Each structure stands twice: as structure tokens, then as C-alpha cells.
Amino acid sequence: MERILVIGCSGQIGSELVLALRKKYGSNNVFATDIKNPTDEIREGGPFQNLDVLDYNNLLHYVVRHNITQVYNLAAVLSGNAEKIPLQAWDINMKALMNTLQVAQESQAKKLFWPSSIAVFGPTTPRHNTPQLTVMEPNTVYGISKLAGERWGEYFYSKYGVDFRSVRYPGLISYKTEPGGGTTDYAVEIFFEAIKKNRYECFLSEDTALPMMFMDDAIKNTIKLMEADGDSLSLRSSYNMAGISFTPKEIASEIRKHKPDFEITYKPDFRQAIADSWPASIDDSVARKDWGLHDEFGIGKMSAHMLKKIEEKIAG
């Protein structure tokens, strides 16, 4: 029986991943932790504890005491926020990873998932159909920490047998949680503002193409990677995950199919330079071959679903 620890259960990914894992593995076998309070659904639906991943001794004690067999470490300071506090963000992101790698090495919880990001790429990376293996020279704190983390994960796999698994997430789109300070957050904010105000001021230019993925696809594929036979995995750094690529102008056009009077204006801020250094589209054929990566939501289906669910959420 798997005993699964999710670190960062109150974040955008964690809040939905915990529910999916509990449905699959049983509520009492998925342990949710965070330094922030979770939703009532997570707190009341299974084990929850306030736990700081930066406190190594408490983390190791928790893993051993609860017989944890696999860990999802989702703790991170995201791209936009990291640029405001670069040294602090580096310390948090890297210490969180190193603590979980060492816990995996020293305990029975050998299988570890840690999310990387398209931020590992940089301005010298081919921007279109970015390959799995390519030039990687990130110029943001978040991207630098993610690239370093990929290398550390592969190192712990080869040296200590830690079953490290990772994907490079594109921008993630969900109606269930508010954005967390990332450069792709506009693709969530735009739907909420469309319902609330019927207008949106975008912090990226209208033609900025970025890879995105609907959260349902991201959660499904994350679990699929963790359940894959280790012998089928040709990579122990991180797999490209492409999703769908679109621009703010294109997503606004989709919204107008449902809300014809929707208005969008553009006022690029510091996040524009970050977005310009990232890929516009990604090649994820290695993940599709190795462990069956598959996504179901295109831009039209995703947009219609987001608008419907946000209307329901706001209406209560």
C-alpha cells in the first residue's frame, strides 16, 4: 500500500493533486502538509498537518513516523515573486528540494516527484518546438533554481538510488485556486476578470505565445509519470510537457465566443522580459514515448470549461 506525502497542499497544484490522489489511493493514505492552511475539503478529507519542508528533522520524522513511501514536493517561490526576492527565493527553492532528496535517500520514501518548469530554458534556447535536450541558459532566479534542481535530482538517482521523477510544467490553468505569482498567471486571471468585470488588463503583450496546460491534464499526467515503470524512463532529470500554446490575444478571442463584449488591454510589466526568455512551444515527444503523456483539453474546450466553472464558483 502506497503512503503518499504531498508538500505544498495549499498551492495551485497541491490543492487539486491531493484530492486526485486520495480518490485513487484512499483518503487515509495521502498525507497533506503545508505551512499555510488548506481548503476545508483537504483538511476534512484526510490527514493534514502544518509542516515546514525547510525543517529537515521534522520532515524526516514525519516521513518515518507515517511510513511514507513516496513524496510530492511542490513547495516553491514562483517566477514573478522570485524576481522580487531573489536570494530568499533561491534559498527556499533549493533547500526545500535538498531536504526532500536527503529524506528520500535516508528513509523508505525512495520515490520523489519534484516539479521543474519551462523556466529552465532561456533566451538562447530555440523558442519554437523546444527540444527535450537543448541549450539551457535561464536568466531568472526561478529558472536557475529549477535547472539546478534537475541536475541534483539526476545526481541523487545515479549516486544514491533515489527514484526521482519530474516534469517541466508549462503555465497551469485552473478555476479552483487563485494564481500564485507566476509569469503565466494572466491565463487564469483573464477568465476571472472576464466573469467579474468583462474586461482585463494583461501584463504581457498581445502576441506573447507561451505553453499552457489545463490543470486536469497536468494532474492526470503527473500521477501517470509516478505510476510508470521505472525501467521505461529514459530521463531522470525532467520531462518536457507541452500542453497547448497560445497568446493573450488568442485567449481573448476564445472568451469573446462566450462573452462578445469582453475587452482586453495590454500593459506589459517586468514579467514580459521573463516570458520573452521562455519557449513559445515545446516538443514533449520523449514523455509521450516513455510513459504515455497525453492531454485532452485544447484552447476551446479549456476556455468554455473555465468560464462555466468560474461563473458557478462566483455564484456560490
Contacts in CASP RR format, 6 or more apart in sequence:
PFRMAT RR
TARGET T0000
AUTHOR 0000-0000-0000
METHOD contacts of the structure
MODEL  1
MERILVIGCSGQIGSELVLALRKKYGSNNVFATDIKNPTDEIREGGPFQN
LDVLDYNNLLHYVVRHNITQVYNLAAVLSGNAEKIPLQAWDINMKALMNT
LQVAQESQAKKLFWPSSIAVFGPTTPRHNTPQLTVMEPNTVYGISKLAGE
RWGEYFYSKYGVDFRSVRYPGLISYKTEPGGGTTDYAVEIFFEAIKKNRY
ECFLSEDTALPMMFMDDAIKNTIKLMEADGDSLSLRSSYNMAGISFTPKE
IASEIRKHKPDFEITYKPDFRQAIADSWPASIDDSVARKDWGLHDEFGIG
KMSAHMLKKIEEKIAG
1 29 0 8 1.000
2 25 0 8 1.000
2 29 0 8 1.000
2 69 0 8 1.000
2 70 0 8 1.000
3 29 0 8 1.000
3 31 0 8 1.000
3 66 0 8 1.000
3 67 0 8 1.000
3 68 0 8 1.000
3 69 0 8 1.000
3 70 0 8 1.000
4 21 0 8 1.000
4 25 0 8 1.000
4 29 0 8 1.000
4 30 0 8 1.000
4 31 0 8 1.000
4 68 0 8 1.000
4 69 0 8 1.000
4 70 0 8 1.000
4 71 0 8 1.000
4 72 0 8 1.000
5 31 0 8 1.000
5 33 0 8 1.000
5 62 0 8 1.000
5 63 0 8 1.000
5 66 0 8 1.000
5 68 0 8 1.000
5 70 0 8 1.000
5 71 0 8 1.000
5 72 0 8 1.000
5 109 0 8 1.000
6 14 0 8 1.000
6 17 0 8 1.000
6 18 0 8 1.000
6 21 0 8 1.000
6 30 0 8 1.000
6 31 0 8 1.000
6 32 0 8 1.000
6 33 0 8 1.000
6 71 0 8 1.000
6 72 0 8 1.000
6 74 0 8 1.000
7 33 0 8 1.000
7 34 0 8 1.000
7 51 0 8 1.000
7 53 0 8 1.000
7 71 0 8 1.000
7 72 0 8 1.000
7 73 0 8 1.000
7 74 0 8 1.000
7 75 0 8 1.000
7 96 0 8 1.000
7 100 0 8 1.000
8 14 0 8 1.000
8 32 0 8 1.000
8 33 0 8 1.000
8 34 0 8 1.000
8 53 0 8 1.000
8 73 0 8 1.000
8 74 0 8 1.000
8 75 0 8 1.000
9 15 0 8 1.000
9 17 0 8 1.000
9 18 0 8 1.000
9 32 0 8 1.000
9 33 0 8 1.000
9 34 0 8 1.000
9 38 0 8 1.000
9 42 0 8 1.000
9 48 0 8 1.000
9 74 0 8 1.000
10 34 0 8 1.000
10 36 0 8 1.000
10 37 0 8 1.000
10 38 0 8 1.000
10 39 0 8 1.000
10 42 0 8 1.000
11 34 0 8 1.000
11 36 0 8 1.000
11 74 0 8 1.000
11 177 0 8 1.000
11 180 0 8 1.000
12 172 0 8 1.000
12 174 0 8 1.000
12 177 0 8 1.000
12 178 0 8 1.000
12 179 0 8 1.000
12 180 0 8 1.000
12 215 0 8 1.000
13 74 0 8 1.000
13 115 0 8 1.000
13 169 0 8 1.000
13 172 0 8 1.000
13 215 0 8 1.000
13 218 0 8 1.000
13 219 0 8 1.000
13 222 0 8 1.000
14 72 0 8 1.000
14 74 0 8 1.000
15 38 0 8 1.000
15 39 0 8 1.000
15 42 0 8 1.000
15 176 0 8 1.000
15 177 0 8 1.000
16 174 0 8 1.000
16 176 0 8 1.000
16 177 0 8 1.000
16 215 0 8 1.000
16 219 0 8 1.000
17 72 0 8 1.000
17 74 0 8 1.000
17 219 0 8 1.000
17 222 0 8 1.000
17 223 0 8 1.000
18 30 0 8 1.000
18 32 0 8 1.000
18 38 0 8 1.000
18 42 0 8 1.000
19 41 0 8 1.000
19 42 0 8 1.000
20 219 0 8 1.000
20 220 0 8 1.000
20 223 0 8 1.000
21 30 0 8 1.000
21 72 0 8 1.000
21 223 0 8 1.000
22 29 0 8 1.000
22 30 0 8 1.000
22 45 0 8 1.000
22 46 0 8 1.000
24 223 0 8 1.000
27 45 0 8 1.000
27 46 0 8 1.000
28 46 0 8 1.000
28 47 0 8 1.000
30 46 0 8 1.000
30 47 0 8 1.000
31 47 0 8 1.000
31 48 0 8 1.000
31 49 0 8 1.000
31 62 0 8 1.000
31 66 0 8 1.000
31 68 0 8 1.000
32 38 0 8 1.000
32 42 0 8 1.000
32 43 0 8 1.000
32 46 0 8 1.000
32 47 0 8 1.000
32 48 0 8 1.000
32 49 0 8 1.000
33 48 0 8 1.000
33 49 0 8 1.000
33 50 0 8 1.000
33 51 0 8 1.000
33 53 0 8 1.000
33 62 0 8 1.000
34 50 0 8 1.000
34 51 0 8 1.000
35 50 0 8 1.000
35 51 0 8 1.000
35 52 0 8 1.000
37 43 0 8 1.000
37 50 0 8 1.000
38 48 0 8 1.000
42 48 0 8 1.000
47 66 0 8 1.000
49 62 0 8 1.000
51 58 0 8 1.000
51 59 0 8 1.000
51 62 0 8 1.000
52 58 0 8 1.000
52 59 0 8 1.000
53 59 0 8 1.000
53 73 0 8 1.000
53 75 0 8 1.000
53 96 0 8 1.000
53 99 0 8 1.000
53 100 0 8 1.000
54 92 0 8 1.000
54 95 0 8 1.000
54 96 0 8 1.000
54 99 0 8 1.000
56 99 0 8 1.000
56 102 0 8 1.000
56 103 0 8 1.000
59 99 0 8 1.000
59 100 0 8 1.000
59 103 0 8 1.000
60 102 0 8 1.000
60 103 0 8 1.000
60 106 0 8 1.000
60 107 0 8 1.000
62 68 0 8 1.000
63 71 0 8 1.000
63 103 0 8 1.000
63 107 0 8 1.000
63 108 0 8 1.000
63 109 0 8 1.000
64 107 0 8 1.000
64 108 0 8 1.000
67 108 0 8 1.000
68 107 0 8 1.000
68 108 0 8 1.000
68 109 0 8 1.000
69 108 0 8 1.000
69 109 0 8 1.000
69 110 0 8 1.000
69 111 0 8 1.000
70 109 0 8 1.000
70 110 0 8 1.000
70 111 0 8 1.000
70 112 0 8 1.000
70 113 0 8 1.000
70 226 0 8 1.000
71 100 0 8 1.000
71 103 0 8 1.000
71 104 0 8 1.000
71 109 0 8 1.000
71 111 0 8 1.000
71 112 0 8 1.000
71 113 0 8 1.000
72 113 0 8 1.000
72 222 0 8 1.000
72 226 0 8 1.000
73 96 0 8 1.000
73 97 0 8 1.000
73 100 0 8 1.000
73 112 0 8 1.000
73 113 0 8 1.000
73 114 0 8 1.000
74 115 0 8 1.000
75 92 0 8 1.000
75 93 0 8 1.000
75 96 0 8 1.000
76 92 0 8 1.000
76 93 0 8 1.000
76 96 0 8 1.000
76 115 0 8 1.000
76 142 0 8 1.000
76 145 0 8 1.000
77 85 0 8 1.000
77 88 0 8 1.000
77 89 0 8 1.000
77 92 0 8 1.000
77 93 0 8 1.000
77 142 0 8 1.000
78 142 0 8 1.000
78 180 0 8 1.000
78 181 0 8 1.000
78 182 0 8 1.000
79 117 0 8 1.000
79 119 0 8 1.000
79 140 0 8 1.000
79 142 0 8 1.000
79 143 0 8 1.000
79 181 0 8 1.000
79 182 0 8 1.000
79 183 0 8 1.000
79 271 0 8 1.000
79 274 0 8 1.000
80 142 0 8 1.000
80 181 0 8 1.000
80 182 0 8 1.000
80 183 0 8 1.000
80 270 0 8 1.000
80 271 0 8 1.000
80 274 0 8 1.000
81 89 0 8 1.000
81 180 0 8 1.000
81 181 0 8 1.000
81 182 0 8 1.000
82 89 0 8 1.000
82 90 0 8 1.000
82 93 0 8 1.000
82 140 0 8 1.000
82 141 0 8 1.000
82 142 0 8 1.000
82 145 0 8 1.000
83 89 0 8 1.000
83 140 0 8 1.000
83 141 0 8 1.000
83 142 0 8 1.000
83 270 0 8 1.000
83 274 0 8 1.000
86 141 0 8 1.000
89 141 0 8 1.000
89 142 0 8 1.000
89 145 0 8 1.000
90 141 0 8 1.000
90 144 0 8 1.000
90 145 0 8 1.000
93 142 0 8 1.000
93 145 0 8 1.000
93 146 0 8 1.000
94 145 0 8 1.000
94 148 0 8 1.000
94 149 0 8 1.000
97 114 0 8 1.000
97 149 0 8 1.000
97 152 0 8 1.000
97 153 0 8 1.000
98 152 0 8 1.000
100 112 0 8 1.000
100 114 0 8 1.000
101 112 0 8 1.000
101 152 0 8 1.000
101 153 0 8 1.000
101 156 0 8 1.000
101 162 0 8 1.000
101 164 0 8 1.000
103 109 0 8 1.000
104 110 0 8 1.000
104 111 0 8 1.000
104 112 0 8 1.000
104 156 0 8 1.000
104 162 0 8 1.000
104 163 0 8 1.000
104 164 0 8 1.000
105 156 0 8 1.000
105 160 0 8 1.000
105 161 0 8 1.000
105 162 0 8 1.000
110 161 0 8 1.000
110 162 0 8 1.000
110 163 0 8 1.000
111 163 0 8 1.000
111 165 0 8 1.000
111 226 0 8 1.000
112 162 0 8 1.000
112 163 0 8 1.000
112 164 0 8 1.000
112 165 0 8 1.000
113 165 0 8 1.000
113 166 0 8 1.000
113 222 0 8 1.000
113 225 0 8 1.000
113 226 0 8 1.000
114 149 0 8 1.000
114 153 0 8 1.000
114 164 0 8 1.000
114 165 0 8 1.000
114 166 0 8 1.000
115 166 0 8 1.000
115 167 0 8 1.000
115 169 0 8 1.000
115 222 0 8 1.000
116 146 0 8 1.000
116 147 0 8 1.000
116 149 0 8 1.000
116 150 0 8 1.000
116 166 0 8 1.000
116 167 0 8 1.000
116 168 0 8 1.000
116 169 0 8 1.000
116 237 0 8 1.000
116 238 0 8 1.000
117 142 0 8 1.000
117 143 0 8 1.000
117 146 0 8 1.000
117 168 0 8 1.000
117 169 0 8 1.000
118 130 0 8 1.000
118 168 0 8 1.000
118 169 0 8 1.000
118 170 0 8 1.000
118 171 0 8 1.000
118 210 0 8 1.000
118 211 0 8 1.000
118 278 0 8 1.000
118 279 0 8 1.000
118 282 0 8 1.000
119 138 0 8 1.000
119 140 0 8 1.000
119 142 0 8 1.000
119 143 0 8 1.000
119 146 0 8 1.000
119 183 0 8 1.000
119 274 0 8 1.000
119 278 0 8 1.000
120 136 0 8 1.000
120 138 0 8 1.000
120 143 0 8 1.000
120 146 0 8 1.000
120 147 0 8 1.000
120 150 0 8 1.000
120 168 0 8 1.000
120 238 0 8 1.000
121 130 0 8 1.000
121 134 0 8 1.000
121 136 0 8 1.000
121 138 0 8 1.000
121 277 0 8 1.000
121 278 0 8 1.000
121 279 0 8 1.000
122 135 0 8 1.000
122 136 0 8 1.000
122 137 0 8 1.000
122 138 0 8 1.000
122 139 0 8 1.000
122 277 0 8 1.000
122 278 0 8 1.000
123 137 0 8 1.000
123 139 0 8 1.000
123 276 0 8 1.000
123 277 0 8 1.000
124 135 0 8 1.000
124 137 0 8 1.000
125 134 0 8 1.000
125 135 0 8 1.000
125 136 0 8 1.000
125 137 0 8 1.000
125 279 0 8 1.000
126 134 0 8 1.000
126 135 0 8 1.000
126 279 0 8 1.000
127 278 0 8 1.000
127 279 0 8 1.000
127 280 0 8 1.000
127 281 0 8 1.000
128 279 0 8 1.000
128 280 0 8 1.000
128 281 0 8 1.000
129 281 0 8 1.000
129 282 0 8 1.000
129 283 0 8 1.000
130 240 0 8 1.000
130 279 0 8 1.000
130 281 0 8 1.000
130 282 0 8 1.000
130 283 0 8 1.000
131 240 0 8 1.000
131 283 0 8 1.000
132 235 0 8 1.000
132 239 0 8 1.000
132 240 0 8 1.000
132 283 0 8 1.000
132 284 0 8 1.000
132 285 0 8 1.000
132 286 0 8 1.000
136 147 0 8 1.000
138 144 0 8 1.000
138 146 0 8 1.000
138 147 0 8 1.000
138 277 0 8 1.000
139 277 0 8 1.000
140 274 0 8 1.000
140 277 0 8 1.000
146 168 0 8 1.000
150 166 0 8 1.000
150 237 0 8 1.000
150 238 0 8 1.000
151 237 0 8 1.000
153 162 0 8 1.000
153 164 0 8 1.000
153 166 0 8 1.000
153 236 0 8 1.000
153 237 0 8 1.000
154 164 0 8 1.000
154 236 0 8 1.000
154 237 0 8 1.000
156 162 0 8 1.000
156 164 0 8 1.000
157 163 0 8 1.000
157 164 0 8 1.000
157 236 0 8 1.000
158 236 0 8 1.000
163 230 0 8 1.000
164 236 0 8 1.000
165 225 0 8 1.000
165 226 0 8 1.000
165 233 0 8 1.000
165 236 0 8 1.000
166 237 0 8 1.000
166 238 0 8 1.000
166 239 0 8 1.000
167 221 0 8 1.000
167 222 0 8 1.000
167 225 0 8 1.000
167 238 0 8 1.000
167 239 0 8 1.000
167 240 0 8 1.000
167 241 0 8 1.000
167 287 0 8 1.000
168 238 0 8 1.000
168 239 0 8 1.000
168 240 0 8 1.000
168 241 0 8 1.000
168 282 0 8 1.000
169 213 0 8 1.000
169 218 0 8 1.000
169 241 0 8 1.000
170 184 0 8 1.000
170 210 0 8 1.000
170 211 0 8 1.000
170 212 0 8 1.000
170 213 0 8 1.000
170 241 0 8 1.000
170 242 0 8 1.000
170 243 0 8 1.000
170 282 0 8 1.000
171 184 0 8 1.000
171 187 0 8 1.000
171 210 0 8 1.000
171 211 0 8 1.000
171 212 0 8 1.000
171 213 0 8 1.000
172 184 0 8 1.000
172 212 0 8 1.000
172 213 0 8 1.000
172 214 0 8 1.000
172 215 0 8 1.000
172 218 0 8 1.000
173 187 0 8 1.000
173 188 0 8 1.000
173 191 0 8 1.000
173 212 0 8 1.000
173 213 0 8 1.000
173 214 0 8 1.000
173 215 0 8 1.000
173 302 0 8 1.000
173 306 0 8 1.000
174 188 0 8 1.000
174 214 0 8 1.000
174 215 0 8 1.000
175 188 0 8 1.000
175 191 0 8 1.000
175 305 0 8 1.000
175 306 0 8 1.000
175 309 0 8 1.000
175 310 0 8 1.000
175 313 0 8 1.000
176 215 0 8 1.000
178 188 0 8 1.000
179 185 0 8 1.000
179 188 0 8 1.000
179 189 0 8 1.000
182 271 0 8 1.000
183 204 0 8 1.000
183 210 0 8 1.000
183 271 0 8 1.000
183 274 0 8 1.000
183 275 0 8 1.000
183 278 0 8 1.000
184 210 0 8 1.000
184 212 0 8 1.000
184 275 0 8 1.000
186 200 0 8 1.000
186 202 0 8 1.000
186 203 0 8 1.000
186 204 0 8 1.000
186 248 0 8 1.000
187 210 0 8 1.000
187 212 0 8 1.000
187 248 0 8 1.000
187 251 0 8 1.000
189 200 0 8 1.000
190 200 0 8 1.000
190 202 0 8 1.000
190 248 0 8 1.000
190 251 0 8 1.000
190 252 0 8 1.000
190 255 0 8 1.000
190 264 0 8 1.000
191 255 0 8 1.000
191 303 0 8 1.000
191 306 0 8 1.000
191 307 0 8 1.000
191 310 0 8 1.000
192 310 0 8 1.000
193 199 0 8 1.000
193 200 0 8 1.000
194 200 0 8 1.000
194 255 0 8 1.000
194 259 0 8 1.000
194 262 0 8 1.000
194 307 0 8 1.000
195 307 0 8 1.000
195 310 0 8 1.000
195 311 0 8 1.000
195 314 0 8 1.000
196 314 0 8 1.000
198 259 0 8 1.000
198 261 0 8 1.000
198 262 0 8 1.000
198 263 0 8 1.000
199 262 0 8 1.000
199 263 0 8 1.000
199 264 0 8 1.000
199 265 0 8 1.000
200 252 0 8 1.000
200 262 0 8 1.000
200 263 0 8 1.000
200 264 0 8 1.000
200 265 0 8 1.000
201 264 0 8 1.000
201 265 0 8 1.000
201 266 0 8 1.000
201 267 0 8 1.000
202 248 0 8 1.000
202 264 0 8 1.000
202 265 0 8 1.000
202 266 0 8 1.000
202 267 0 8 1.000
203 267 0 8 1.000
203 268 0 8 1.000
203 269 0 8 1.000
203 271 0 8 1.000
203 272 0 8 1.000
204 248 0 8 1.000
204 266 0 8 1.000
204 268 0 8 1.000
204 271 0 8 1.000
204 272 0 8 1.000
204 275 0 8 1.000
205 248 0 8 1.000
205 266 0 8 1.000
205 268 0 8 1.000
205 272 0 8 1.000
206 247 0 8 1.000
206 248 0 8 1.000
206 249 0 8 1.000
206 252 0 8 1.000
206 264 0 8 1.000
206 266 0 8 1.000
207 247 0 8 1.000
207 249 0 8 1.000
208 247 0 8 1.000
208 248 0 8 1.000
208 272 0 8 1.000
208 275 0 8 1.000
208 276 0 8 1.000
209 245 0 8 1.000
209 246 0 8 1.000
209 247 0 8 1.000
209 280 0 8 1.000
209 281 0 8 1.000
210 245 0 8 1.000
210 246 0 8 1.000
210 247 0 8 1.000
210 275 0 8 1.000
210 278 0 8 1.000
210 279 0 8 1.000
210 280 0 8 1.000
211 242 0 8 1.000
211 243 0 8 1.000
211 244 0 8 1.000
211 245 0 8 1.000
211 279 0 8 1.000
211 280 0 8 1.000
211 281 0 8 1.000
211 282 0 8 1.000
212 243 0 8 1.000
212 244 0 8 1.000
212 245 0 8 1.000
212 246 0 8 1.000
213 241 0 8 1.000
213 242 0 8 1.000
213 243 0 8 1.000
213 244 0 8 1.000
213 295 0 8 1.000
213 297 0 8 1.000
214 295 0 8 1.000
214 297 0 8 1.000
214 298 0 8 1.000
214 302 0 8 1.000
214 305 0 8 1.000
216 296 0 8 1.000
216 297 0 8 1.000
217 243 0 8 1.000
217 295 0 8 1.000
217 296 0 8 1.000
217 297 0 8 1.000
218 241 0 8 1.000
221 241 0 8 1.000
221 287 0 8 1.000
221 293 0 8 1.000
221 294 0 8 1.000
221 295 0 8 1.000
224 291 0 8 1.000
224 292 0 8 1.000
224 293 0 8 1.000
225 239 0 8 1.000
225 287 0 8 1.000
225 291 0 8 1.000
225 293 0 8 1.000
228 290 0 8 1.000
228 291 0 8 1.000
228 292 0 8 1.000
232 290 0 8 1.000
232 291 0 8 1.000
233 290 0 8 1.000
233 291 0 8 1.000
234 286 0 8 1.000
234 290 0 8 1.000
235 286 0 8 1.000
235 290 0 8 1.000
239 284 0 8 1.000
239 286 0 8 1.000
239 287 0 8 1.000
239 290 0 8 1.000
239 291 0 8 1.000
239 293 0 8 1.000
240 282 0 8 1.000
240 283 0 8 1.000
240 284 0 8 1.000
240 286 0 8 1.000
240 287 0 8 1.000
241 282 0 8 1.000
241 284 0 8 1.000
241 287 0 8 1.000
241 293 0 8 1.000
242 281 0 8 1.000
242 282 0 8 1.000
242 283 0 8 1.000
242 284 0 8 1.000
243 282 0 8 1.000
243 284 0 8 1.000
243 295 0 8 1.000
244 295 0 8 1.000
244 297 0 8 1.000
244 298 0 8 1.000
244 299 0 8 1.000
244 302 0 8 1.000
245 280 0 8 1.000
245 281 0 8 1.000
245 282 0 8 1.000
246 299 0 8 1.000
248 264 0 8 1.000
248 266 0 8 1.000
249 264 0 8 1.000
250 299 0 8 1.000
251 299 0 8 1.000
251 303 0 8 1.000
252 262 0 8 1.000
252 264 0 8 1.000
254 299 0 8 1.000
254 300 0 8 1.000
254 303 0 8 1.000
255 262 0 8 1.000
255 303 0 8 1.000
255 307 0 8 1.000
256 262 0 8 1.000
257 303 0 8 1.000
258 303 0 8 1.000
258 304 0 8 1.000
258 307 0 8 1.000
259 307 0 8 1.000
284 293 0 8 1.000
287 293 0 8 1.000
288 294 0 8 1.000
297 305 0 8 1.000
END
